[in-house]
Amino acid sequence: MRTKIGVMGSASEIGAPETREALTQKAESLAVAIAKRDAILLTGATTGIVYLVGKTAQTAGVFHLGISPASNETEHVETYKLPLDACDAIVYTGFGLKGRNVVLVRSSDIVLVVAGAMGSLNEFTIAHDEGKIIGCLTGTGGVADEVDYLIEKFGKRGKAIVFKDEDPEKLIEQCFEGVRS
């Protein structure tokens, strides 16, 4: 069975103008690192940095499965304003954004967090509660850079294994090691 890697993160524009280039490079490097594995990529079929990772990985030959909050393609595009072109297939959950997050996280063997705001925080807490292997790409801002604080302040002891690294290749390797152990 192929490992399913879920990428969660900022769906808004890719960072502030002064950090956009560095964040874009990290996102593309993460996609390349994923493409080196025999894995399936899962995302929220969304925009922003997640779109960039998904599209770059798909172009590199990774099968990219999008998990949509919408009930159908029309709602996906017209109501949620989400793209269709980065995914090889899209599952329309009809569960809205938070419901989609549960399906996305539970369907992933590894959950990777890149930057991220409130929606990514929701995905992180679901992954933590579900005992997932979680990888945080540090140096990208948002939730990914606040994981130590979040776990220290709010984390309960559980089965989740959290890795952090600013190097996408090292982060992916750590997560795969976590899956193998």
Sequence and secondary structure as in RCSB ss.txt:
>XXXX:A:sequence
MRTKIGVMGSASEIGAPETREALTQKAESLAVAIAKRDAILLTGATTGIVYLVGKTAQTAGVFHLGISPASNETE
HVETYKLPLDACDAIVYTGFGLKGRNVVLVRSSDIVLVVAGAMGSLNEFTIAHDEGKIIGCLTGTGGVADEVDYL
IEKFGKRGKAIVFKDEDPEKLIEQCFEGVRS
>XXXX:A:secstr
  EEEEEEE  SSSS TTTHHHHHHHHHHHHHHHHTSSEEEEE S SHHHHHHHHHHHHTT EEEEEESSSSHHH
HHHTS   STT SEEEE  SHHHHHHHHHHHT SEEEEES  HHHHHHHHHHHHTT EEEEETTS HHHHSHHHH
HHHH  S S EEEEESSHHHHHHHHHHHHH 
